[in-house]
């Protein structure tokens, strides 16, 4: 299954800073980082799509909407973030890209009996 999530501009992360925030790119923050500064708030919507991929190095270049702001680069994984001021546009892209990710990349690996880490 392709994992997809839409994030609204007013999403609340509680008292902890977000682990991932969409600013001019993707930022990772330690949940206890006292000096973490939140990126400038954008009045926009975003969606993250990510999937285990059949290909060792999946090519996401065909996903070329101008709203694509980040691409995952990791063996056997396909992922991207789309961002727009329009929730309808994000919903449209999420629906289209989720279907295409399933056709182009989706792979399934059953869980192991024991965790690998």
Secondary structure, DSSP 8 states (H G I E B T S, - for coil): --EEEEE-TT---TTS--SEEESSSEEE--TT-TT-------S-EEEEEEEEBSSTT---TT---TTEEEE--BTTEEEEEEEES-HHHHHHHHHHHHHHHHHHTB------SS---
